[in-house]
Each structure stands twice: as C-alpha cells, then as structure tokens.
Amino acid sequence: MPPKIFTSRYSNPELAGDKYTVVGVTRTPPKFPLRYQLQGNIAEIAPPGWLFSETNVERFRTPYFRYLNKTGPFKIKRILENYLSYGKDIVLCCYEDVPCRSLAHWWQSPLGRCRPTTPSQKTAVSARSATRTTDRGAAAAPTTTTVR
C-alpha cells in the first residue's frame, strides 16, 4: 500500500517518534520544541503572509488556491514524491487548522491531481489523530490523499 499524506498541527502529540515523515508547510519552522524530527519544510506551499490573519475558511481558500495554482500541482507533486521516497506516511504540518484543511482540500481537488483515500484502511484509522486536532484536542476526521 503506498504511503498516504496527512495534515496536522505541529503540536500534535501523536507525531512523536518516527512513524511518519513530518514536513512543515509554513513560512518558518516552529520555534517551540518538537517531540519528533522535522524532515523538511515546503515553503512553496505555505500560505503567503498576507493571509495569516484570515480565519474564515471560505475567504482564505480562494486566494490560497490561486497561490497554489501558480506554484502548480506538478511542482508540488515532485516535491512530495521526494518525501514519499522515505517509505512512510507523510504528515504536512501547519500552525493552524485553516491552512491545513485548505491545503488538503486543494490537493484532493481535480487541480491537485490527487484522489482521496478511504479512512477505513488500517493505516488511516491508526493515524487518525495524526491528521489534525480540533482546538479542544479531540481528533478530527482524517484528511488523507494518495499521490498519483
């Protein structure tokens, strides 16, 4: 089974250890200590600075999708394939839920050239809390994709 791609906050405690290839998708890496090794950061798909204060998902997505479309799905796919070569599921980390959810939504769209996977597969279920957490720390539904 090919590795999957998840999204999460940097602060997710399930990321501790070496089960996942953890990669940032932010302008700067976290300044707080992490309980895992960050394998890299993909600044090309981090939201532009002028979107940082936008908390409304719908108002965030339209300009962010335009930004991702300029970078292009093929370039993003090439970058992600490099991390997929590690052979583990990838977790793309953000500081907030809005960018992570938006990135996952874009990647699963026809423009992102990926298709969603089902969370019923064992790996997706066991990695449920590695996807992202709500503000109260409860696990949210997983966001997974498979690179084609």
C-alpha positions as CSV (number, residue, x, y, z in Angstrom):
1,M,0.0,0.0,0.0
2,P,1.5,3.4,-1.0
3,P,2.2,6.0,1.7
4,K,-0.6,8.5,2.5
5,I,-0.4,12.2,3.1
6,F,-2.0,13.7,6.2
7,T,-2.3,17.2,7.6
8,S,-1.8,18.2,11.2
9,R,-0.8,20.9,13.6
10,Y,2.9,20.9,14.7
11,S,1.7,20.4,18.3
12,N,0.0,17.1,17.7
13,P,1.5,14.6,20.3
14,E,0.9,11.6,18.1
15,L,3.7,12.7,15.8
16,A,6.3,11.8,18.4
17,G,8.6,9.0,17.3
18,D,9.5,8.0,13.8
19,K,6.2,6.6,12.4
20,Y,5.7,9.4,10.0
21,T,7.8,11.6,7.7
22,V,6.8,15.0,9.2
23,V,7.2,18.0,6.9
24,G,6.3,21.7,7.6
25,V,4.3,23.7,5.2
26,T,4.9,27.1,6.8
27,R,7.0,30.2,6.2
28,T,9.2,29.5,9.2
29,P,9.8,26.3,11.2
30,P,8.4,26.3,14.8
31,K,10.4,27.9,17.5
32,F,9.0,25.7,20.2
33,P,10.5,22.2,20.8
34,L,9.1,19.3,18.9
35,R,8.9,15.7,20.0
36,Y,9.8,14.4,16.6
37,Q,12.3,15.1,13.8
38,L,11.0,17.6,11.2
39,Q,12.3,16.2,7.8
40,G,11.9,19.5,6.0
41,N,9.7,22.4,5.2
42,I,7.9,23.2,1.9
43,A,7.7,27.0,1.9
44,E,6.4,26.9,-1.7
45,I,3.0,25.7,-0.5
46,A,2.9,27.7,2.8
47,P,0.2,30.4,2.7
48,P,1.5,33.9,1.8
49,G,2.0,36.3,4.8
50,W,-0.9,38.5,3.8
51,L,-3.3,35.5,4.5
52,F,-2.0,34.8,8.1
53,S,-4.8,36.8,9.8
54,E,-7.7,35.2,7.8
55,T,-9.6,32.8,10.0
56,N,-12.6,32.3,7.7
57,V,-12.1,29.2,5.7
58,E,-14.0,30.4,2.6
59,R,-12.3,33.8,2.5
60,F,-9.0,32.0,3.0
61,R,-9.4,29.3,0.3
62,T,-10.0,31.4,-2.8
63,P,-6.7,33.4,-2.6
64,Y,-4.8,30.5,-1.2
65,F,-6.0,28.2,-4.1
66,R,-4.9,30.9,-6.6
67,Y,-1.5,30.9,-4.9
68,L,-1.2,27.1,-5.0
69,N,-2.3,27.0,-8.7
70,K,0.5,29.4,-9.5
71,T,3.0,27.0,-7.9
72,G,1.3,24.2,-9.8
73,P,0.3,20.7,-8.9
74,F,3.2,19.1,-10.9
75,K,5.8,21.0,-9.0
76,I,4.1,20.3,-5.7
77,K,3.8,16.6,-6.6
78,R,7.5,16.4,-7.4
79,I,8.4,17.9,-4.0
80,L,6.0,15.5,-2.2
81,E,7.4,12.5,-4.1
82,N,10.8,13.2,-2.7
83,Y,9.3,12.8,0.8
84,L,7.3,9.8,-0.2
85,S,10.6,8.1,-1.1
86,Y,11.2,7.7,2.6
87,G,8.5,5.0,2.6
88,K,6.4,6.3,5.4
89,D,3.1,8.2,5.6
90,I,3.8,12.0,5.3
91,V,2.3,14.5,7.7
92,L,2.2,18.0,6.4
93,C,2.2,20.4,9.4
94,C,0.8,23.9,9.9
95,Y,0.3,26.1,13.0
96,E,-3.4,26.4,12.4
97,D,-6.3,24.3,11.1
98,V,-7.5,26.6,8.3
99,P,-4.3,26.4,6.2
100,C,-4.0,22.6,6.7
101,R,-7.6,21.9,5.8
102,S,-7.4,24.2,2.8
103,L,-4.2,22.6,1.5
104,A,-5.8,19.1,1.9
105,H,-9.0,20.3,0.1
106,W,-7.0,21.8,-2.8
107,W,-4.8,18.7,-3.1
108,Q,-7.9,16.4,-3.3
109,S,-9.5,18.6,-6.0
110,P,-9.0,18.0,-9.7
111,L,-6.4,20.8,-9.8
112,G,-4.3,19.0,-7.2
113,R,-4.4,15.8,-9.4
114,C,-4.9,13.6,-6.4
115,R,-7.7,11.4,-5.2
116,P,-8.9,10.9,-1.6
117,T,-8.3,7.6,0.1
118,T,-10.7,5.9,2.4
119,P,-10.1,6.2,6.2
120,S,-11.3,2.6,6.6
121,Q,-7.8,1.3,5.7
122,K,-5.8,0.3,8.8
123,T,-3.1,2.9,8.3
124,A,-5.5,5.8,8.1
125,V,-7.5,4.6,11.1
126,S,-4.4,4.1,13.3
127,A,-3.2,7.5,12.2
128,R,-6.5,9.3,12.9
129,S,-5.1,11.8,15.4
130,A,-2.1,12.4,13.3
131,T,-4.3,14.2,10.8
132,R,-5.2,17.2,12.8
133,T,-6.9,18.0,16.1
134,T,-9.7,20.4,16.9
135,D,-9.0,23.4,19.3
136,R,-10.0,21.2,22.2
137,G,-7.5,18.5,21.3
138,A,-10.1,16.0,20.1
139,A,-9.2,14.1,16.9
140,A,-11.0,15.4,13.8
141,A,-11.8,13.3,10.7
142,P,-8.6,12.3,8.8
143,T,-7.6,14.1,5.7
144,T,-5.6,11.7,3.5
145,T,-4.6,11.7,-0.1
146,T,-2.6,9.4,-2.4
147,V,-0.2,10.9,-4.9
148,R,-1.0,9.6,-8.4
